[in-house]
Amino acid sequence: MTVSILEQRRIEAAFAKGIFEEMTATLGEEQATSILSSAIIKLAQKTGATMAAEAPEPSIAHFAELMERWKLDDALRIEVLRQDETHFDFNVTRCRYAESYREMGLGKLGAVLSCNRDGAFCEGYDPKLKLERTQTIMSGATHCNFRYTREA
């Protein structure tokens, strides 16, 4: 049985919550957050590299196909604004990842557990791929604005 990424994130978050609480008690919230963030970023970079290996060559088209995995279980609703050889721009209008973290009492850690994966994932996928995002649903915005550019 394959688990959706949304369900996988819920499982990871429940586990991370316990570890984070222990680290916070010992090291303080700032250091615990820094350690958790660093670990999540490294995992996202590795995941990006693994998924890039699935394609003959990393590309915006393949990267956009990968997005379908994050959308399973109606986890993300996106509005594509532009997709060509060098750009993949879209807005996320609903994020069940953010909703799940809030339901679990992890709203404060949601960006660490999820949002900061995005830039790290694209670094691992292709160093030429850059993400610009100025707002997220997790931080209270009405939508997330993802703007990916692949340098020549």
C-alpha positions as CSV (number, residue, x, y, z in Angstrom):
1,M,0.0,0.0,0.0
2,T,1.3,3.4,-1.0
3,V,0.9,6.3,1.4
4,S,0.2,9.7,0.0
5,I,2.6,12.5,0.8
6,L,-0.1,14.2,2.9
7,E,-0.4,11.1,5.1
8,Q,3.3,10.6,5.2
9,R,3.7,14.3,6.4
10,R,1.1,13.7,9.1
11,I,3.0,10.6,10.4
12,E,6.3,12.5,10.2
13,A,4.8,15.5,12.1
14,A,3.5,13.3,14.9
15,F,7.0,11.8,15.3
16,A,8.7,15.2,15.0
17,K,6.5,16.7,17.6
18,G,7.7,14.4,20.3
19,I,11.3,14.8,19.3
20,F,10.9,18.6,19.1
21,E,9.3,18.8,22.6
22,E,12.3,16.8,24.0
23,M,14.8,19.0,22.3
24,T,13.0,22.1,23.4
25,A,13.1,21.0,27.0
26,T,16.8,20.3,26.8
27,L,18.1,22.9,24.3
28,G,15.5,25.6,24.2
29,E,13.0,26.4,21.4
30,E,15.3,28.4,19.2
31,Q,18.0,25.7,19.0
32,A,15.5,22.9,18.7
33,T,13.8,24.7,15.8
34,S,17.2,25.2,14.1
35,I,18.1,21.5,14.4
36,L,14.7,20.4,13.1
37,S,14.9,22.8,10.2
38,S,18.4,21.7,9.2
39,A,17.4,18.0,9.3
40,I,14.2,18.7,7.2
41,I,16.2,20.7,4.6
42,K,18.8,17.9,4.2
43,L,16.0,15.3,3.7
44,A,14.3,17.5,1.1
45,Q,17.5,18.0,-0.8
46,K,18.0,14.2,-0.9
47,T,14.4,13.6,-2.0
48,G,14.8,16.1,-4.8
49,A,18.0,14.4,-6.0
50,T,16.3,11.0,-5.9
51,M,13.3,12.3,-7.9
52,A,15.5,14.0,-10.4
53,A,17.1,10.6,-11.1
54,E,13.7,9.4,-12.3
55,A,13.9,11.6,-15.3
56,P,16.3,11.3,-18.3
57,E,17.2,14.9,-17.5
58,P,15.8,17.4,-14.9
59,S,13.3,19.7,-16.5
60,I,10.4,22.0,-15.7
61,A,8.0,19.5,-17.4
62,H,9.2,16.6,-15.2
63,F,9.2,18.9,-12.1
64,A,5.6,19.8,-12.9
65,E,4.7,16.1,-13.2
66,L,6.2,15.5,-9.8
67,M,3.8,18.1,-8.3
68,E,0.9,15.6,-8.9
69,R,2.3,13.5,-6.0
70,W,1.9,16.4,-3.6
71,K,-1.7,17.0,-4.8
72,L,-2.9,13.4,-4.0
73,D,-5.8,13.2,-1.5
74,D,-6.8,16.8,-2.5
75,A,-3.8,17.9,-0.5
76,L,-3.1,20.9,-2.6
77,R,-5.3,22.9,-5.0
78,I,-3.2,24.9,-7.4
79,E,-3.8,27.4,-10.1
80,V,-1.1,27.3,-12.8
81,L,-0.2,30.7,-14.1
82,R,2.7,29.9,-16.4
83,Q,4.5,26.8,-17.5
84,D,7.2,26.7,-20.2
85,E,10.8,25.5,-20.5
86,T,12.1,27.9,-18.0
87,H,9.2,28.8,-15.7
88,F,6.6,27.1,-13.6
89,D,4.5,29.6,-11.8
90,F,1.4,28.7,-9.7
91,N,-0.6,29.7,-6.7
92,V,-1.7,27.2,-4.0
93,T,-5.2,28.1,-3.1
94,R,-5.8,25.3,-0.6
95,C,-3.2,23.5,1.5
96,R,-4.3,20.5,3.5
97,Y,-0.7,20.2,4.8
98,A,-1.2,23.5,6.6
99,E,-4.6,22.4,7.8
100,S,-3.2,19.2,9.1
101,Y,-0.4,20.8,11.1
102,R,-2.9,23.2,12.7
103,E,-5.2,20.3,13.6
104,M,-2.3,18.6,15.2
105,G,-1.4,21.6,17.3
106,L,1.7,22.2,15.1
107,G,0.7,25.4,13.3
108,K,3.8,27.1,14.7
109,L,6.1,24.4,13.3
110,G,4.3,24.0,10.0
111,A,6.7,26.1,8.0
112,V,9.6,24.2,9.4
113,L,8.0,20.8,8.7
114,S,6.7,21.6,5.2
115,C,7.3,25.0,3.6
116,N,11.0,25.1,4.0
117,R,11.2,21.8,2.1
118,D,10.2,23.5,-1.1
119,G,13.4,25.5,-1.9
120,A,15.6,22.7,-0.6
121,F,13.8,20.1,-2.7
122,C,14.3,22.1,-5.9
123,E,18.1,22.6,-5.0
124,G,18.4,18.8,-4.8
125,Y,16.3,18.3,-7.9
126,D,18.3,20.7,-10.1
127,P,20.8,23.4,-8.9
128,K,19.6,25.5,-11.9
129,L,16.1,25.5,-10.5
130,K,15.3,28.5,-8.2
131,L,12.2,29.2,-6.2
132,E,10.8,32.6,-5.3
133,R,7.9,32.7,-2.9
134,T,6.9,35.6,-0.8
135,Q,3.8,34.3,1.0
136,T,2.3,31.1,2.3
137,I,-1.0,29.9,3.6
138,M,0.9,28.5,6.5
139,S,1.9,32.0,7.5
140,G,-1.6,33.3,7.1
141,A,-1.8,34.4,3.5
142,T,-4.7,33.7,1.3
143,H,-2.5,31.6,-1.1
144,C,1.1,30.5,-1.6
145,N,2.8,32.1,-4.6
146,F,5.3,29.6,-6.1
147,R,7.5,31.0,-8.9
148,Y,10.1,28.5,-10.2
149,T,12.7,29.5,-12.7
150,R,15.2,27.2,-14.4
151,E,18.4,29.1,-15.3
152,A,19.9,28.4,-18.7
